[in-house]
Amino acid sequence: MTNKATFGAGCFWGVEAAFRQLEGVEATRVGYAGGQLDNPTYEDVCSHTTGHAEVVEVTYDPEQVSYEQLLDVFWRKHDPTQLNRQGWDVGDQYRSVVLFHDDEQRQAAERSKDSEQARYRKPIVTLIEPAPTFYEAEDYHQQYLEKRGRSSCTPALARTA
């Protein structure tokens, strides 16, 4: 049995690489979700006119890795207090968002966000929304960092935000 989870945490390359390191993650796909245009391209999303976020869809075995463990990776991989940006990447496509696939995921995400807030002085701006249609990104974006022999595109984040 496998489940799906979808997260947006800035540039999808490094986020995808982080999830791929977890035992129990069977597959990942990077793509776009949450906008108004069907089948957007990377160029469409970068135009900041479609409303899509860069996201990672994670297929996982809940017997090996829990949704809560996926949420832990999500929180550690970005600064959830930055609105529509991560580092140098600026725009609504880089928003922090948990896209839930069922009510159980929604509840877990809300509990996790409340718990995570204690680690930050600034408010967490992460959105928790129902998973909309997922549009797979172009092939050259899939496992981008692995194809280049890298595991991350960002330095570790300081926990002082």
Secondary structure, DSSP 4 states (H G I P E B T S, - for coil): --EEEEEEESSHHHHHHHHHTSTTEEEEEEEEESSSSSS--HHHHHTT-S--EEEEEEEE-TTTS-HHHHHHHHHHTS-TTSTTEETTEESGGG-EEEEESSHHHHHHHHHHHHHHHTT-SSPP--EEEE---EEEPPGGGTTHHHHTT-S-SSPPPPTT-
